[in-house]
Amino acid sequence: MITQAQVQELDRKDPLNKYISEFVKNDPNLCYLDGNSLGRLPKQTIENINDFLTNEWGKELVNGWTHWIDEAQRVGDLVGEASLGAKSGQVLVTDTTSINFYRACKAAISARPGRKTIIIDEANFPTDRYILQGIAKELNLKLVTIQNDIRSDSGQYNGSDESITIAELEKYLTDDVALVTFSIIQYRSGALNDVKELTKLIHKNGSLVVWDASHAIGVVDLQFDRDDVDLAIGCTYKYGNSGPGAPAWIYVSQKLQNELSMPIQGWFAQKDQFIMGSEFEKAEGMRGFQIASPSILGLRCVKTSFEMIKAASLRTISEKAAIGTSLMIEMFDESLAPLGFELTTPRDSNRRGGHISIHHIDAEKIARGLRIDKNVIPDYRVPNCIRLAISPLTNSYEEIWQGFIRIADYVKSGNYQHLGEAKSSVT
Ligand SMILES: Cc1ncc(COP(=O)(O)O)c(C=O)c1O
């Protein structure tokens, strides 16, 4: 059994422990294991947003745009350097993940005229699958969906970890494939796909790749430039701690920026924006990929959190994620596997990010009851999966340990069985 003294020793040695007190924590007894869904609020964000409201918007009014105008690029450079392994001039922080996904995919497809097939996987996040289905319909393309879903035909867990293997992808690559798109971390199982090797294979086929890094950014040591990534998108509100609905980001590799163009030609992408000319002429660099006025309020939240990530260093953050998920798996083996749970996340820490996923026939009720009865916030995803995360800047090892003790006690007690139907459709 892992003891409290052991996890307290891990916390004492943790170089990131000092960041925990930099986040708002209203309830010291809460075990928040859902930082992979929505990160905590940094105290500095409150200060920076208040300062922006009072001293910039409030005082400067429209004059503020003289220095806000390029902020999506400036914060993009910060996000790229702090968390994507991207040198400056390749990232914009703007719009939503879904919008950025749509435009990245459309840009990639247009760059491979004559090719009519696009590839995604069934375990990918729903918005990506739905958007790609829409694009296939709009452009009359053949959509191939690799069947790696965690559920069998009967709806139960089929033993898969959902990762994309080279051997599996090879079966689908033909000279008709324009675009392949995957998530770096599978949102449900937590499996980490091999960005470098899969990208290499896709390029060998003459196709382009769009990576969704939503569950990887801020927890996996991403190296987009080194791994020759074409395009990538993701959010900032999970391990990025930038707040609900905070602006997302898009990465366009420098090598493709002249070749690619966006499906929405907004005025922020215009070469001489304030000449207000009659014809669109794409601006150079990342400005050519920006549609419209960014949310400066949202950008300040992103800036504050990613400055913290930069200072903490992603290598140190990812090391803590590996130790924390290993701790969770050890506790899973000790106390949850005997209670009927199955682990759906890879056991090799190089093949996962910050969350693990466990399957149980009563997972929905257990996840709901833990919030009500045990002051533990996990995350639930169909079918029957509970996701549990370490967000390295905000969780102590002891919080994780305590959460697991409470989960095991709760399942042993069987108290969740008395819960009625869920009142909210949000999980
Ligand atoms: C992997 C992944 N992609 C895309 C999205 C969609 O993000 P948004 O609603 O911000 O567009 C999410 C949301 O959680 C996600 O987890």
The ligand as an SDF file (V2000), in Angstrom:
LIG
                    3D

 16 16  0  0  0  0  0  0  0  0999 V2000
   -9.6730   16.8490  -28.2210 C   0  0  0  0  0  0  0  0  0  0  0  0
  -10.6390   17.9840  -28.3150 C   0  0  0  0  0  0  0  0  0  0  0  0
  -10.8130   18.5970  -29.4920 N   0  0  0  0  0  0  0  0  0  0  0  0
  -11.6890   19.6170  -29.6330 C   0  0  0  0  0  0  0  0  0  0  0  0
  -12.4490   20.0630  -28.5620 C   0  0  0  0  0  0  0  0  0  0  0  0
  -13.4750   21.1380  -28.8000 C   0  0  0  0  0  0  0  0  0  0  0  0
  -13.1310   22.3290  -28.2600 O   0  0  0  0  0  0  0  0  0  0  0  0
  -13.9860   23.6730  -28.4210 P   0  0  0  0  0  0  0  0  0  0  0  0
  -15.3400   23.4240  -27.8620 O   0  0  0  0  0  0  0  0  0  0  0  0
  -13.2150   24.6200  -27.5790 O   0  0  0  0  0  0  0  0  0  0  0  0
  -14.0150   24.0240  -29.8610 O   0  0  0  0  0  0  0  0  0  0  0  0
  -12.2790   19.4630  -27.3110 C   0  0  0  0  0  0  0  0  0  0  0  0
  -13.0590   19.9120  -26.1530 C   0  0  0  0  0  0  0  0  0  0  0  0
  -12.9530   19.4470  -25.0460 O   0  0  0  0  0  0  0  0  0  0  0  0
  -11.3590   18.3930  -27.1930 C   0  0  0  0  0  0  0  0  0  0  0  0
  -11.1870   17.7630  -26.0250 O   0  0  0  0  0  0  0  0  0  0  0  0
  1  2  1  0
  2  3  1  0
  2 15  2  0
  3  4  2  0
  4  5  1  0
  5  6  1  0
  5 12  2  0
  6  7  1  0
  7  8  1  0
  8  9  2  0
  8 10  1  0
  8 11  1  0
 12 13  1  0
 12 15  1  0
 13 14  2  0
 15 16  1  0
M  END
$$$$
